[in-house]
Amino acid sequence: MSWLTEPDDDWDYPDEREPKSRLRLVALLLGGWLAVSLLVLAGLLMFGGHSSSPKPKASTAQSPQGTASNRPSSQPTDVLPAGWVREAGDDQTDCRAHSYGRVQAFFAKTPCSSVHRVLATTNQGGRTVVVAANVVTFDTSAQAQRYLVLVNSDGTGNISDLLREGVGYAGGPSKLPAAAFASRQSGGRVWVAEAAYVSGASSTTDPTLKALATQAIAAN
């Protein structure tokens, strides 16, 4: 029989419907998988968009205060008696540069930690009184004691008051007149105050002025 001979009618042909059935099955499977995938994706989007876990809140805490520029000053606060007016004041750390006489020589050998100066006025018996006060702080009470003995002695000098260094105020004198003196020590600090009338005669022994000088150092 030749390969060109027509086949016999009894030849067993494969069923033409079988490939179509397979394609239909594959299509059904793909369609089902796609539907399931879409359902899963929709669920993820739904629940992912409404997460139950709380979002972290932005911090509202502020930087603590008390930096080097905001630290509490070690200087004593000016607590003036009632009726007194603070005219000027400052803080220094170089006592030698702001003193004179033997006191200046003392500070050259025994530096202070700081000095706080204040200039105030008050009225006494119708007369204006100017009070120049300062408090010097030392590292030790022994140093403060030696300084107190020196500054209490006549003609030994003192911390320069603000008027002496050109720090004035409206209506004030250009320099401190003859003034009454008072001092005290507490630990490593020494307070000194001088009081004088702004106009008219003043005396270092005037009891009113001495009382005001003593009041100045007692108030700080």
C-alpha positions, 0 to 999 in steps of 0.5 A: 500500500502506498503512503498516498493511498486513501485511508480506510473508512475504519481508520480510528480518528482522534475525537475532534471535540477533545481539544476543545474540552481541554481548552474550556477546562483551562479557561475555567481554571484560569477564570476561577484563579483570576476571580480568587486573586481579585477577591484577595487583592480587594481584601488586602486593599480594604484592610490595609487602608484601615490599619488598626495599629495607631500611628506614632504621634509627633513629639511635642516635648520641647527642649529643656530649659537651663542651657549655659545662657539660661542657667540660674545666676550664682549672683545674689538677687537685689532685694532693696528695702521698700521705697528704694530705687535701683538705678544701675547694677552689673556683674563682673568676674575680674575684681582686680580690674574694678578696684583700687588701692591696696584692695586691688593688690589683694585681688592680684594675689587672691582673685575673686569668683565674682562681684555684683554691684548696685547703685540705688537711691532713697529719700530720707527726711526730704533729701535724696540719698545714693547708696553704692553697694557690692558683694564679692564672692570668694572660693573660701570663707578664709579668703573672704575674711582676709578681704573683710579685714583689709576693706574695713581698714582706712585708706586701703581702697575698695571695689570701684562703685559704678559712679566712679567708673562713669555709670551714672543716672538721671539727676545723680552725682558724677561721683560718690560724695563723702559716704558712710560705710558698712560691711559684713561677711557670710561664708565666702561673700563680703558685702560692702555699702556706702551711703551719701546725700546727693546734694549738700554736705555728707559725713562718714559718721552721719548716723542716718547715712550709716543706718542706710548703708547697714540697711543696704547690706542687710537687704541682700 
